Amino acid sequence: MADIVLNKSRADQVEVAIETADTYLTRFANSEIHQNTGEHTTEVVVRSVFGQRVGVASTTSFDRESVEATVRRAEDIAKLQPENPGFPGLPGPAEYGAVDGYSEETATCSPGRRAAGVGEICRLAVKEGLVASGSFSTAAHETMVVNSRGLLAEVRFTRANLLTVVMSGTGSGYAEQFSVCVDDIDPRQVAEEAVKGCLADADPGDIEPGEYEAIFEEYAVADMIQMLSYMGFGALAFQEGRSFMSGNIGQKITGTNITIWDDGLDPAGVPLPFDAEGVPKQKVVLIEGGVARGVVYDSYTAAREGKQSTGHAVSPLPSTGPFAVNLFMAGGDSSIEEMIASTKRGIYVKRLHYTNPVHPVKSLLTGMTRDGTFLVENGRIVRPVKNLRFTESILGALSSAELISRETKLLPLYSLGGIRAPAVKVSKFTFTGVTEY
């Protein structure tokens, strides 16, 4: 199919990206499986270039006639576009780092195995008089990017994800595991974490909003880092002055114990050797010792500054911009137990919910706590509290980070990649409102 595109194209340059995906999902609610699906999809995306006019078209039909029609459509679209003086042309051939992001165990995972994992959770929940809901998904992908300049990139990769929310009449608990290999996921461990959290969260009480010490589990920290990536780790936002990184490269923006980077080749994450344009992924240090160091680039944004792409395109469309999707935050030398013991009066947060940006330049984020919020006094958790609303600067919170856990947890970043994050204790975090549950 790639050869058809290259041979049928009349454009000055042409690129084709082909991805096939076999995705499987077992969903459960009210402590029983209610849906089991399997889907095979193929997408062909063609980018045609005439001078500096670019057109993009796609199809999910994997036959010769549909692919040829998609080539013509991309060319027609390109001819209608204005010249884009910032377009650097398609990338040339490259060498790729060796990565192993594929697991045969995940690719061949059976519905029975997923059902058995779900059963572990449901049985433990029912035993404790609780109700479990969630999903267990496995997926195998194959991606190829080819262009008329001689670039050829191809990779297989897999993903496995098990998550659950366990609820009682007055509380809830959460747990999730994510990996390239389904063998790394322990359903019993997921069940025990969620059930334990739910039992601890029973009958939450009221608490006044305000500024508190706060302990955030890995789920919450990953959410914060994900929102930082969305708001400002990409070069497009940086160049347009709407990123918290704009004008701050080389400046201190968080506490000195904060280091965050993106590395698509690190096997501790969910590795991929190249981006949506077929450009090799590079490690990019974003924040080092609290200092803003850099942002990620695709070919469009890199050309604006006379730089090379760092391999962070997520789409052939320039309006999308690059995105850091293989994120890591450095661990520290503490544990959650030590964080709790060091807290005089604070809030313990399991995870965040419905987070949205308020002011990207100020890294302001709004949202709520969820599935386990607790009051900590004099070094111990004393009682569950109702969920709290917040509007707070992420960088401001990380500027007051006192303790960071040694252990880190790998979690999914949308459907694009992953985040490996530690737990963090901050000395001040402002909760602006309360909820009724």
C-alpha beads as a LAMMPS data file, in Angstrom:
LAMMPS data file: protein, C-alpha beads

437 atoms
436 bonds

1 atom types
1 bond types

-500.0 500.0 xlo xhi
-500.0 500.0 ylo yhi
-500.0 500.0 zlo zhi

Masses

1 110.0

Atoms # bond

1 1 1 0.000 0.000 0.000
2 1 1 2.891 2.364 0.689
3 1 1 4.299 1.570 -2.754
4 1 1 0.937 2.431 -4.326
5 1 1 1.064 5.888 -2.735
6 1 1 4.639 6.552 -3.834
7 1 1 4.025 5.310 -7.371
8 1 1 0.683 7.040 -7.922
9 1 1 1.625 10.402 -6.446
10 1 1 2.062 13.394 -8.764
11 1 1 3.252 15.683 -5.984
12 1 1 6.772 17.068 -5.555
13 1 1 6.994 15.126 -2.307
14 1 1 4.669 12.610 -0.707
15 1 1 4.470 10.837 2.629
16 1 1 2.296 7.957 3.744
17 1 1 1.753 6.819 7.317
18 1 1 -0.019 3.495 7.839
19 1 1 -1.121 2.153 11.192
20 1 1 -2.924 -1.067 11.995
21 1 1 -4.312 -1.700 15.452
22 1 1 -5.845 -4.722 17.131
23 1 1 -7.517 -3.423 20.274
24 1 1 -9.430 -5.447 22.847
25 1 1 -11.458 -4.204 25.787
26 1 1 -13.197 -5.978 28.666
27 1 1 -15.416 -3.584 30.616
28 1 1 -17.148 -4.251 33.904
29 1 1 -19.703 -2.484 36.099
30 1 1 -21.756 -3.514 39.129
31 1 1 -19.072 -6.190 39.714
32 1 1 -19.732 -8.060 36.472
33 1 1 -18.482 -7.946 32.890
34 1 1 -20.966 -6.183 30.645
35 1 1 -18.948 -5.654 27.470
36 1 1 -16.159 -7.433 25.647
37 1 1 -14.976 -6.013 22.326
38 1 1 -12.296 -6.604 19.739
39 1 1 -11.549 -4.240 16.882
40 1 1 -9.126 -4.314 13.961
41 1 1 -8.536 -0.940 12.318
42 1 1 -6.244 0.405 9.633
43 1 1 -5.620 4.058 8.843
44 1 1 -3.705 5.398 5.852
45 1 1 -2.664 9.074 6.032
46 1 1 -1.207 10.743 2.938
47 1 1 0.629 14.079 2.967
48 1 1 1.186 15.594 -0.494
49 1 1 3.507 18.545 -1.107
50 1 1 3.670 20.936 -4.064
51 1 1 6.410 23.478 -3.344
52 1 1 5.334 24.758 0.065
53 1 1 1.689 23.851 -0.277
54 1 1 0.679 20.844 1.782
55 1 1 -2.448 18.691 1.736
56 1 1 -3.365 15.837 4.062
57 1 1 -6.034 13.179 3.542
58 1 1 -6.768 9.836 5.184
59 1 1 -8.793 6.679 4.809
60 1 1 -9.621 3.665 6.939
61 1 1 -10.261 1.483 3.881
62 1 1 -7.262 -0.699 3.116
63 1 1 -7.826 -1.452 -0.569
64 1 1 -6.094 -0.165 -3.673
65 1 1 -8.992 1.944 -4.952
66 1 1 -9.481 3.743 -1.619
67 1 1 -5.773 4.406 -1.159
68 1 1 -5.421 5.796 -4.691
69 1 1 -8.445 8.035 -4.088
70 1 1 -6.833 9.286 -0.884
71 1 1 -3.668 10.204 -2.815
72 1 1 -5.741 12.254 -5.286
73 1 1 -7.665 13.920 -2.473
74 1 1 -4.465 14.927 -0.638
75 1 1 -3.137 16.430 -3.881
76 1 1 -6.356 18.344 -4.534
77 1 1 -6.294 19.724 -0.997
78 1 1 -2.647 20.770 -1.369
79 1 1 -3.360 22.693 -4.568
80 1 1 -6.024 24.718 -2.748
81 1 1 -3.714 25.706 0.105
82 1 1 -1.726 28.935 0.336
83 1 1 2.059 28.670 0.364
84 1 1 3.416 27.897 3.825
85 1 1 6.798 29.661 3.954
86 1 1 7.661 27.886 7.186
87 1 1 7.312 24.381 5.737
88 1 1 10.796 22.816 5.612
89 1 1 9.898 19.898 3.337
90 1 1 9.508 16.283 4.326
91 1 1 12.217 14.757 6.512
92 1 1 14.897 12.606 4.924
93 1 1 16.053 9.097 5.824
94 1 1 17.366 8.516 9.332
95 1 1 18.698 5.886 11.699
96 1 1 16.576 4.815 14.646
97 1 1 17.471 3.732 18.153
98 1 1 16.695 0.143 19.044
99 1 1 13.649 -0.166 21.282
100 1 1 11.528 -3.057 22.456
101 1 1 8.004 -1.857 23.010
102 1 1 6.317 -5.057 21.826
103 1 1 5.072 -7.973 23.894
104 1 1 3.788 -11.160 22.287
105 1 1 1.959 -11.933 25.535
106 1 1 -0.005 -8.680 25.192
107 1 1 -0.642 -9.119 21.469
108 1 1 -2.096 -12.606 22.013
109 1 1 -3.858 -11.925 25.326
110 1 1 -7.162 -13.812 25.342
111 1 1 -10.580 -12.567 26.500
112 1 1 -10.408 -15.322 29.122
113 1 1 -7.238 -13.896 30.614
114 1 1 -8.735 -10.417 30.792
115 1 1 -11.916 -11.855 32.329
116 1 1 -9.865 -13.712 34.938
117 1 1 -8.143 -10.447 35.899
118 1 1 -11.478 -8.664 36.167
119 1 1 -12.781 -11.566 38.250
120 1 1 -10.017 -11.024 40.837
121 1 1 -11.229 -7.468 41.347
122 1 1 -14.953 -8.223 41.382
123 1 1 -14.697 -11.125 43.803
124 1 1 -12.679 -9.153 46.335
125 1 1 -15.045 -6.182 46.034
126 1 1 -18.136 -8.335 46.523
127 1 1 -16.522 -10.081 49.485
128 1 1 -16.218 -6.685 51.203
129 1 1 -19.729 -5.571 50.229
130 1 1 -18.446 -3.171 47.576
131 1 1 -19.141 -2.597 43.876
132 1 1 -16.384 -2.664 41.250
133 1 1 -16.292 -1.046 37.811
134 1 1 -13.526 -0.475 35.296
135 1 1 -11.815 -1.914 32.243
136 1 1 -8.998 -4.208 31.146
137 1 1 -7.609 -3.411 27.690
138 1 1 -4.851 -4.857 25.526
139 1 1 -3.690 -3.610 22.130
140 1 1 -1.139 -4.390 19.427
141 1 1 -0.141 -1.753 16.857
142 1 1 2.063 -1.644 13.798
143 1 1 3.072 1.724 12.335
144 1 1 4.958 2.555 9.158
145 1 1 6.010 5.961 7.791
146 1 1 7.436 6.154 4.259
147 1 1 8.140 9.165 2.053
148 1 1 9.496 9.988 -1.392
149 1 1 12.779 11.269 0.073
150 1 1 13.756 7.753 1.102
151 1 1 12.556 7.732 4.701
152 1 1 11.338 4.331 5.889
153 1 1 10.355 3.736 9.508
154 1 1 8.408 0.801 10.915
155 1 1 7.666 -0.430 14.443
156 1 1 5.374 -2.766 16.378
157 1 1 4.248 -1.928 19.898
158 1 1 1.757 -3.109 22.504
159 1 1 -0.119 -1.659 25.467
160 1 1 -1.978 -3.211 28.408
161 1 1 -4.052 -1.271 30.942
162 1 1 -6.163 -2.389 33.906
163 1 1 -8.076 0.141 36.005
164 1 1 -10.895 0.018 38.497
165 1 1 -13.058 2.231 40.680
166 1 1 -14.468 0.393 43.711
167 1 1 -17.387 2.044 45.510
168 1 1 -19.392 1.737 48.690
169 1 1 -22.431 3.795 49.623
170 1 1 -20.218 6.589 50.929
171 1 1 -16.708 6.148 49.548
172 1 1 -14.576 5.056 46.612
173 1 1 -11.140 3.666 45.831
174 1 1 -9.040 3.579 42.685
175 1 1 -6.161 1.574 41.234
176 1 1 -4.525 1.272 37.820
177 1 1 -1.596 -0.511 36.181
178 1 1 -0.218 0.136 32.701
179 1 1 2.570 -1.556 30.751
180 1 1 3.875 -2.738 27.404
181 1 1 3.564 -6.313 28.681
182 1 1 0.375 -7.714 30.168
183 1 1 2.502 -9.983 32.382
184 1 1 3.521 -6.887 34.364
185 1 1 -0.069 -6.274 35.426
186 1 1 -1.131 -7.867 38.714
187 1 1 -4.961 -7.917 39.000
188 1 1 -4.815 -9.026 42.628
189 1 1 -2.638 -6.057 43.507
190 1 1 -4.991 -3.701 41.653
191 1 1 -7.971 -5.204 43.494
192 1 1 -6.371 -4.919 46.919
193 1 1 -5.304 -1.308 46.384
194 1 1 -8.746 -0.178 45.215
195 1 1 -10.682 -2.115 47.874
196 1 1 -8.407 -0.935 50.682
197 1 1 -8.779 2.646 49.474
198 1 1 -12.552 2.377 49.293
199 1 1 -12.865 0.981 52.810
200 1 1 -10.637 3.767 54.144
201 1 1 -12.736 6.397 52.326
202 1 1 -16.024 5.454 54.037
203 1 1 -18.153 8.284 55.443
204 1 1 -15.975 11.266 54.479
205 1 1 -16.501 14.412 56.547
206 1 1 -16.508 18.117 55.843
207 1 1 -13.382 20.241 55.869
208 1 1 -12.829 23.936 55.239
209 1 1 -11.118 24.896 51.984
210 1 1 -7.838 26.787 52.227
211 1 1 -4.084 26.379 52.004
212 1 1 -2.727 23.065 53.269
213 1 1 0.308 20.873 53.114
214 1 1 -0.562 18.262 50.498
215 1 1 0.576 14.762 49.583
216 1 1 -0.166 13.635 46.039
217 1 1 0.022 10.000 44.968
218 1 1 1.549 9.109 41.607
219 1 1 -1.860 9.233 39.879
220 1 1 -2.289 12.892 40.803
221 1 1 1.294 13.842 39.942
222 1 1 1.002 12.154 36.531
223 1 1 -2.126 14.217 35.877
224 1 1 -0.218 17.399 36.712
225 1 1 2.679 16.499 34.412
226 1 1 0.272 15.569 31.635
227 1 1 -1.329 19.003 31.905
228 1 1 2.097 20.687 31.881
229 1 1 2.825 18.866 28.632
230 1 1 -0.503 19.948 27.178
231 1 1 -0.080 23.581 28.249
232 1 1 3.542 24.283 27.546
233 1 1 6.169 21.623 26.832
234 1 1 5.572 21.865 23.065
235 1 1 7.412 24.328 20.804
236 1 1 4.257 25.702 19.137
237 1 1 2.867 27.105 22.401
238 1 1 6.370 28.231 23.340
239 1 1 6.846 30.164 20.083
240 1 1 3.392 31.725 20.286
241 1 1 4.038 32.992 23.815
242 1 1 1.240 30.985 25.441
243 1 1 3.471 28.571 27.362
244 1 1 4.832 28.886 30.895
245 1 1 8.207 28.103 29.275
246 1 1 8.039 31.195 27.004
247 1 1 10.760 33.638 28.038
248 1 1 11.829 31.367 30.891
249 1 1 14.477 29.095 29.368
250 1 1 17.388 29.092 31.793
251 1 1 15.219 30.447 34.607
252 1 1 14.168 28.679 37.793
253 1 1 10.460 27.777 37.578
254 1 1 10.070 25.016 40.226
255 1 1 11.877 23.694 43.271
256 1 1 15.429 22.490 42.722
257 1 1 14.352 18.890 43.406
258 1 1 12.171 18.796 40.269
259 1 1 13.523 17.276 37.042
260 1 1 11.230 16.318 34.152
261 1 1 12.223 14.987 30.751
262 1 1 10.862 13.205 27.679
263 1 1 12.569 10.088 26.321
264 1 1 10.890 7.889 23.723
265 1 1 13.695 5.327 23.840
266 1 1 13.685 4.570 27.578
267 1 1 12.381 1.021 28.214
268 1 1 11.115 2.150 31.635
269 1 1 8.337 3.960 29.759
270 1 1 6.426 2.946 26.647
271 1 1 9.154 3.289 24.018
272 1 1 8.722 4.286 20.387
273 1 1 11.677 5.055 18.085
274 1 1 10.087 7.741 15.866
275 1 1 7.228 10.219 15.649
276 1 1 4.313 10.762 13.255
277 1 1 6.685 12.146 10.599
278 1 1 9.135 9.261 10.927
279 1 1 11.709 11.472 12.679
280 1 1 13.829 9.712 15.346
281 1 1 12.871 10.542 18.915
282 1 1 15.444 12.368 21.022
283 1 1 15.650 12.720 24.773
284 1 1 14.685 16.263 25.755
285 1 1 15.290 17.622 29.245
286 1 1 12.377 19.969 29.979
287 1 1 13.024 21.014 33.582
288 1 1 16.332 20.225 35.296
289 1 1 16.886 20.976 38.950
290 1 1 13.969 23.399 38.804
291 1 1 15.345 25.271 35.765
292 1 1 13.472 25.432 32.433
293 1 1 15.780 23.805 29.864
294 1 1 13.857 23.228 26.633
295 1 1 10.746 22.190 24.736
296 1 1 9.999 19.501 22.158
297 1 1 9.872 20.126 18.387
298 1 1 8.371 18.744 15.213
299 1 1 9.735 19.705 11.771
300 1 1 7.505 22.763 11.395
301 1 1 8.391 24.372 14.723
302 1 1 12.050 23.378 14.477
303 1 1 12.381 25.111 11.085
304 1 1 11.105 28.369 12.601
305 1 1 14.157 28.469 14.862
306 1 1 16.640 26.859 12.484
307 1 1 16.725 23.706 14.614
308 1 1 16.252 19.997 14.033
309 1 1 13.059 18.229 15.034
310 1 1 13.341 16.315 18.303
311 1 1 10.898 13.700 16.988
312 1 1 7.733 14.875 18.721
313 1 1 5.214 15.295 15.908
314 1 1 1.869 13.676 16.690
315 1 1 0.236 14.648 13.393
316 1 1 1.269 15.724 9.875
317 1 1 -0.796 18.896 10.349
318 1 1 1.220 21.974 11.426
319 1 1 -1.661 23.316 13.499
320 1 1 -1.397 20.394 15.932
321 1 1 2.101 21.171 17.123
322 1 1 4.559 18.819 18.844
323 1 1 3.704 17.030 22.076
324 1 1 5.848 15.416 24.781
325 1 1 4.285 11.972 25.194
326 1 1 7.051 9.876 26.807
327 1 1 7.428 11.750 30.069
328 1 1 9.454 11.046 33.201
329 1 1 9.773 12.853 36.512
330 1 1 12.787 12.016 38.632
331 1 1 12.164 10.238 41.908
332 1 1 13.562 11.360 45.236
333 1 1 14.653 9.661 48.437
334 1 1 11.409 9.488 50.389
335 1 1 8.335 7.287 50.732
336 1 1 4.632 8.033 51.106
337 1 1 4.814 6.820 54.711
338 1 1 7.591 9.325 55.444
339 1 1 5.564 12.079 53.777
340 1 1 2.609 11.349 56.021
341 1 1 4.828 11.175 59.117
342 1 1 6.331 14.600 58.338
343 1 1 2.958 16.349 57.908
344 1 1 1.535 18.450 60.737
345 1 1 -1.806 19.196 59.073
346 1 1 -2.435 18.487 55.443
347 1 1 -4.491 16.813 52.736
348 1 1 -3.678 13.413 51.212
349 1 1 -4.836 13.104 47.581
350 1 1 -5.225 9.812 45.710
351 1 1 -5.852 11.280 42.270
352 1 1 -7.302 14.251 40.406
353 1 1 -10.433 14.479 38.290
354 1 1 -11.740 16.768 35.547
355 1 1 -8.551 18.822 35.412
356 1 1 -8.539 21.708 32.944
357 1 1 -6.150 24.575 32.187
358 1 1 -7.155 28.035 33.372
359 1 1 -4.083 30.123 32.466
360 1 1 -1.333 28.203 30.600
361 1 1 1.306 30.925 30.992
362 1 1 0.833 30.775 34.765
363 1 1 0.392 26.956 34.655
364 1 1 -2.944 27.432 36.436
365 1 1 -4.987 24.253 36.634
366 1 1 -8.448 23.637 38.017
367 1 1 -10.042 20.349 39.018
368 1 1 -11.132 18.137 41.898
369 1 1 -9.750 15.400 44.085
370 1 1 -11.260 11.939 43.678
371 1 1 -11.392 8.377 45.036
372 1 1 -9.660 9.000 48.329
373 1 1 -9.033 12.382 49.980
374 1 1 -7.879 12.342 53.599
375 1 1 -6.964 14.695 56.424
376 1 1 -3.468 14.181 57.841
377 1 1 -2.686 15.467 61.336
378 1 1 0.445 15.083 63.403
379 1 1 1.988 12.500 61.113
380 1 1 -0.972 10.200 60.518
381 1 1 -4.110 9.946 58.404
382 1 1 -6.993 10.685 60.767
383 1 1 -10.125 10.579 58.586
384 1 1 -11.478 10.762 55.036
385 1 1 -12.815 14.121 53.843
386 1 1 -15.176 15.077 51.067
387 1 1 -13.597 15.845 47.723
388 1 1 -12.073 19.290 47.316
389 1 1 -11.973 21.670 44.382
390 1 1 -8.796 23.544 43.517
391 1 1 -7.432 26.227 41.213
392 1 1 -3.672 26.263 41.584
393 1 1 -0.453 26.810 39.675
394 1 1 1.255 23.482 39.020
395 1 1 4.660 25.144 38.887
396 1 1 3.805 26.989 42.094
397 1 1 2.955 23.730 43.805
398 1 1 6.133 22.070 42.526
399 1 1 8.119 25.068 43.754
400 1 1 7.142 24.038 47.284
401 1 1 7.865 20.325 46.831
402 1 1 9.419 19.064 50.059
403 1 1 9.578 15.297 49.533
404 1 1 9.547 13.049 46.453
405 1 1 9.134 9.282 46.554
406 1 1 11.831 6.871 45.485
407 1 1 9.259 4.695 43.759
408 1 1 7.674 5.831 40.491
409 1 1 4.610 4.521 38.644
410 1 1 4.018 4.195 34.899
411 1 1 0.640 5.534 33.763
412 1 1 -0.898 6.235 30.348
413 1 1 -0.795 9.666 28.737
414 1 1 -4.042 9.941 26.806
415 1 1 -3.736 7.281 24.055
416 1 1 -0.356 8.599 22.889
417 1 1 2.273 7.450 25.362
418 1 1 3.078 7.245 29.034
419 1 1 4.210 9.100 32.144
420 1 1 6.425 7.696 34.879
421 1 1 5.788 9.759 38.002
422 1 1 6.622 9.671 41.722
423 1 1 4.455 10.741 44.657
424 1 1 5.128 14.275 45.903
425 1 1 4.570 16.235 49.132
426 1 1 4.273 20.023 48.812
427 1 1 4.335 22.512 51.662
428 1 1 1.370 24.501 50.343
429 1 1 -1.524 23.869 48.018
430 1 1 -4.716 25.925 47.879
431 1 1 -8.059 24.133 47.849
432 1 1 -10.734 26.613 46.833
433 1 1 -13.976 24.747 47.449
434 1 1 -15.722 21.673 48.797
435 1 1 -18.157 19.147 47.372
436 1 1 -21.095 17.217 48.794
437 1 1 -19.460 13.790 48.429

Bonds

1 1 1 2
2 1 2 3
3 1 3 4
4 1 4 5
5 1 5 6
6 1 6 7
7 1 7 8
8 1 8 9
9 1 9 10
10 1 10 11
11 1 11 12
12 1 12 13
13 1 13 14
14 1 14 15
15 1 15 16
16 1 16 17
17 1 17 18
18 1 18 19
19 1 19 20
20 1 20 21
21 1 21 22
22 1 22 23
23 1 23 24
24 1 24 25
25 1 25 26
26 1 26 27
27 1 27 28
28 1 28 29
29 1 29 30
30 1 30 31
31 1 31 32
32 1 32 33
33 1 33 34
34 1 34 35
35 1 35 36
36 1 36 37
37 1 37 38
38 1 38 39
39 1 39 40
40 1 40 41
41 1 41 42
42 1 42 43
43 1 43 44
44 1 44 45
45 1 45 46
46 1 46 47
47 1 47 48
48 1 48 49
49 1 49 50
50 1 50 51
51 1 51 52
52 1 52 53
53 1 53 54
54 1 54 55
55 1 55 56
56 1 56 57
57 1 57 58
58 1 58 59
59 1 59 60
60 1 60 61
61 1 61 62
62 1 62 63
63 1 63 64
64 1 64 65
65 1 65 66
66 1 66 67
67 1 67 68
68 1 68 69
69 1 69 70
70 1 70 71
71 1 71 72
72 1 72 73
73 1 73 74
74 1 74 75
75 1 75 76
76 1 76 77
77 1 77 78
78 1 78 79
79 1 79 80
80 1 80 81
81 1 81 82
82 1 82 83
83 1 83 84
84 1 84 85
85 1 85 86
86 1 86 87
87 1 87 88
88 1 88 89
89 1 89 90
90 1 90 91
91 1 91 92
92 1 92 93
93 1 93 94
94 1 94 95
95 1 95 96
96 1 96 97
97 1 97 98
98 1 98 99
99 1 99 100
100 1 100 101
101 1 101 102
102 1 102 103
103 1 103 104
104 1 104 105
105 1 105 106
106 1 106 107
107 1 107 108
108 1 108 109
109 1 109 110
110 1 110 111
111 1 111 112
112 1 112 113
113 1 113 114
114 1 114 115
115 1 115 116
116 1 116 117
117 1 117 118
118 1 118 119
119 1 119 120
120 1 120 121
121 1 121 122
122 1 122 123
123 1 123 124
124 1 124 125
125 1 125 126
126 1 126 127
127 1 127 128
128 1 128 129
129 1 129 130
130 1 130 131
131 1 131 132
132 1 132 133
133 1 133 134
134 1 134 135
135 1 135 136
136 1 136 137
137 1 137 138
138 1 138 139
139 1 139 140
140 1 140 141
141 1 141 142
142 1 142 143
143 1 143 144
144 1 144 145
145 1 145 146
146 1 146 147
147 1 147 148
148 1 148 149
149 1 149 150
150 1 150 151
151 1 151 152
152 1 152 153
153 1 153 154
154 1 154 155
155 1 155 156
156 1 156 157
157 1 157 158
158 1 158 159
159 1 159 160
160 1 160 161
161 1 161 162
162 1 162 163
163 1 163 164
164 1 164 165
165 1 165 166
166 1 166 167
167 1 167 168
168 1 168 169
169 1 169 170
170 1 170 171
171 1 171 172
172 1 172 173
173 1 173 174
174 1 174 175
175 1 175 176
176 1 176 177
177 1 177 178
178 1 178 179
179 1 179 180
180 1 180 181
181 1 181 182
182 1 182 183
183 1 183 184
184 1 184 185
185 1 185 186
186 1 186 187
187 1 187 188
188 1 188 189
189 1 189 190
190 1 190 191
191 1 191 192
192 1 192 193
193 1 193 194
194 1 194 195
195 1 195 196
196 1 196 197
197 1 197 198
198 1 198 199
199 1 199 200
200 1 200 201
201 1 201 202
202 1 202 203
203 1 203 204
204 1 204 205
205 1 205 206
206 1 206 207
207 1 207 208
208 1 208 209
209 1 209 210
210 1 210 211
211 1 211 212
212 1 212 213
213 1 213 214
214 1 214 215
215 1 215 216
216 1 216 217
217 1 217 218
218 1 218 219
219 1 219 220
220 1 220 221
221 1 221 222
222 1 222 223
223 1 223 224
224 1 224 225
225 1 225 226
226 1 226 227
227 1 227 228
228 1 228 229
229 1 229 230
230 1 230 231
231 1 231 232
232 1 232 233
233 1 233 234
234 1 234 235
235 1 235 236
236 1 236 237
237 1 237 238
238 1 238 239
239 1 239 240
240 1 240 241
241 1 241 242
242 1 242 243
243 1 243 244
244 1 244 245
245 1 245 246
246 1 246 247
247 1 247 248
248 1 248 249
249 1 249 250
250 1 250 251
251 1 251 252
252 1 252 253
253 1 253 254
254 1 254 255
255 1 255 256
256 1 256 257
257 1 257 258
258 1 258 259
259 1 259 260
260 1 260 261
261 1 261 262
262 1 262 263
263 1 263 264
264 1 264 265
265 1 265 266
266 1 266 267
267 1 267 268
268 1 268 269
269 1 269 270
270 1 270 271
271 1 271 272
272 1 272 273
273 1 273 274
274 1 274 275
275 1 275 276
276 1 276 277
277 1 277 278
278 1 278 279
279 1 279 280
280 1 280 281
281 1 281 282
282 1 282 283
283 1 283 284
284 1 284 285
285 1 285 286
286 1 286 287
287 1 287 288
288 1 288 289
289 1 289 290
290 1 290 291
291 1 291 292
292 1 292 293
293 1 293 294
294 1 294 295
295 1 295 296
296 1 296 297
297 1 297 298
298 1 298 299
299 1 299 300
300 1 300 301
301 1 301 302
302 1 302 303
303 1 303 304
304 1 304 305
305 1 305 306
306 1 306 307
307 1 307 308
308 1 308 309
309 1 309 310
310 1 310 311
311 1 311 312
312 1 312 313
313 1 313 314
314 1 314 315
315 1 315 316
316 1 316 317
317 1 317 318
318 1 318 319
319 1 319 320
320 1 320 321
321 1 321 322
322 1 322 323
323 1 323 324
324 1 324 325
325 1 325 326
326 1 326 327
327 1 327 328
328 1 328 329
329 1 329 330
330 1 330 331
331 1 331 332
332 1 332 333
333 1 333 334
334 1 334 335
335 1 335 336
336 1 336 337
337 1 337 338
338 1 338 339
339 1 339 340
340 1 340 341
341 1 341 342
342 1 342 343
343 1 343 344
344 1 344 345
345 1 345 346
346 1 346 347
347 1 347 348
348 1 348 349
349 1 349 350
350 1 350 351
351 1 351 352
352 1 352 353
353 1 353 354
354 1 354 355
355 1 355 356
356 1 356 357
357 1 357 358
358 1 358 359
359 1 359 360
360 1 360 361
361 1 361 362
362 1 362 363
363 1 363 364
364 1 364 365
365 1 365 366
366 1 366 367
367 1 367 368
368 1 368 369
369 1 369 370
370 1 370 371
371 1 371 372
372 1 372 373
373 1 373 374
374 1 374 375
375 1 375 376
376 1 376 377
377 1 377 378
378 1 378 379
379 1 379 380
380 1 380 381
381 1 381 382
382 1 382 383
383 1 383 384
384 1 384 385
385 1 385 386
386 1 386 387
387 1 387 388
388 1 388 389
389 1 389 390
390 1 390 391
391 1 391 392
392 1 392 393
393 1 393 394
394 1 394 395
395 1 395 396
396 1 396 397
397 1 397 398
398 1 398 399
399 1 399 400
400 1 400 401
401 1 401 402
402 1 402 403
403 1 403 404
404 1 404 405
405 1 405 406
406 1 406 407
407 1 407 408
408 1 408 409
409 1 409 410
410 1 410 411
411 1 411 412
412 1 412 413
413 1 413 414
414 1 414 415
415 1 415 416
416 1 416 417
417 1 417 418
418 1 418 419
419 1 419 420
420 1 420 421
421 1 421 422
422 1 422 423
423 1 423 424
424 1 424 425
425 1 425 426
426 1 426 427
427 1 427 428
428 1 428 429
429 1 429 430
430 1 430 431
431 1 431 432
432 1 432 433
433 1 433 434
434 1 434 435
435 1 435 436
436 1 436 437
